[in-house]
């Protein structure tokens, strides 16, 4: 299996790209807040909340997920997590071709037999 070390520099560039992609659409006017799927989505939610000037919401707001919440996760691999939440608006850094859910916004594809190591996943020894 190929391992891709996604660095903080890669992450910063991804956040900028996603923020521009989102803000350049009519949808951006409809989005009022952001929710990050635990764990990697929480990191992305904080960054995008600053970039897009959006309030972060907690899981108690998920009952209104179909309204004005942007749900984010670092990757949509199988798509099961996002499909279960079924948000109106969603964003991920990576997505696979085999995901059963298509995020509204994503910037890169994850290939088969590849593991993406995000910088916040590095375990301390």
C-alpha positions in Angstrom: 0.0 0.0 0.0 1.3 3.4 -0.9 1.4 6.0 1.9 1.0 9.7 1.1 2.2 12.0 3.9 -0.1 15.0 3.7 1.9 17.8 5.3 0.7 20.9 7.1 1.8 22.8 4.0 -0.4 20.6 1.9 -3.2 21.0 4.4 -2.9 24.9 4.4 -3.1 24.9 0.6 -6.1 22.5 0.6 -7.9 24.8 3.1 -7.3 27.8 0.9 -8.5 26.0 -2.2 -11.6 24.7 -0.5 -12.4 28.1 1.0 -12.1 29.8 -2.4 -14.1 27.0 -4.1 -16.9 27.4 -1.6 -16.9 31.2 -1.5 -17.0 31.5 -5.2 -20.4 29.8 -5.4 -24.0 30.9 -4.8 -24.2 28.2 -2.1 -21.8 30.2 0.1 -24.6 32.7 0.8 -26.9 29.9 2.1 -24.3 28.4 4.5 -24.6 29.9 8.0 -22.4 27.5 10.1 -20.1 24.6 9.9 -19.8 21.1 11.6 -16.7 19.0 11.6 -17.1 15.2 11.7 -14.9 13.9 14.5 -11.9 13.6 14.3 -10.3 14.8 11.1 -13.3 16.8 10.1 -13.0 18.9 13.3 -9.5 20.1 12.2 -10.9 21.1 8.8 -14.0 22.7 10.4 -11.8 25.0 12.6 -9.7 26.1 9.6 -12.7 26.7 7.3 -14.6 28.5 10.0 -11.8 31.1 10.1 -11.4 31.2 6.3 -15.2 31.6 5.6 -16.1 33.4 8.8 -18.6 30.7 9.9 -19.6 29.6 13.4 -18.8 26.0 14.4 -21.8 24.1 15.6 -21.9 21.0 17.9 -23.7 17.7 17.2 -26.9 19.0 18.9 -27.5 21.1 15.7 -27.4 18.0 13.5 -31.2 17.7 13.6 -31.2 20.7 11.3 -28.5 19.3 9.1 -30.5 19.7 5.9 -30.7 23.5 6.3 -27.7 25.8 6.4 -24.9 23.7 7.8 -21.7 22.9 5.9 -20.6 19.4 7.1 -16.8 18.8 6.6 -14.5 15.8 6.9 -11.0 15.3 5.7 -11.9 12.4 3.4 -14.9 10.8 1.9 -13.5 7.2 1.5 -16.4 4.8 1.6 -18.9 7.7 2.0 -20.8 5.9 4.8 -20.2 8.7 7.4 -21.5 11.5 5.2 -24.3 9.4 3.7 -25.5 8.7 7.3 -25.5 12.5 8.1 -26.9 13.2 4.6 -26.1 16.9 4.6 -27.3 19.4 2.1 -23.8 20.9 1.9 -20.5 19.0 2.5 -16.8 19.5 1.8 -13.8 17.2 2.0 -10.2 17.4 1.0 -10.1 14.0 -0.5 -12.8 11.8 -2.1 -12.7 8.3 -3.7 -14.4 7.2 -6.9 -16.1 4.4 -5.0 -17.7 6.5 -2.3 -21.4 6.1 -1.9 -21.8 9.8 -1.1 -20.5 12.7 -3.2 -19.5 15.8 -1.3 -20.6 19.1 -2.6 -17.0 20.3 -2.6 -13.8 18.3 -2.7 -10.4 19.0 -4.2 -8.5 15.8 -4.6 -9.1 12.1 -5.3 -7.7 9.3 -3.2 -6.6 6.4 -5.3 -7.0 2.7 -4.5 -4.2 1.0 -2.5 -3.3 4.4 -1.0 -3.3 5.6 2.6 -3.3 9.3 3.3 -1.5 10.2 6.5 -2.8 13.6 7.7 -0.5 15.6 9.9 -2.8 15.4 12.9 -2.7 11.6 12.8 0.9 11.2 13.7 1.2 9.3 16.9 3.7 10.4 19.6 6.2 7.8 20.5 
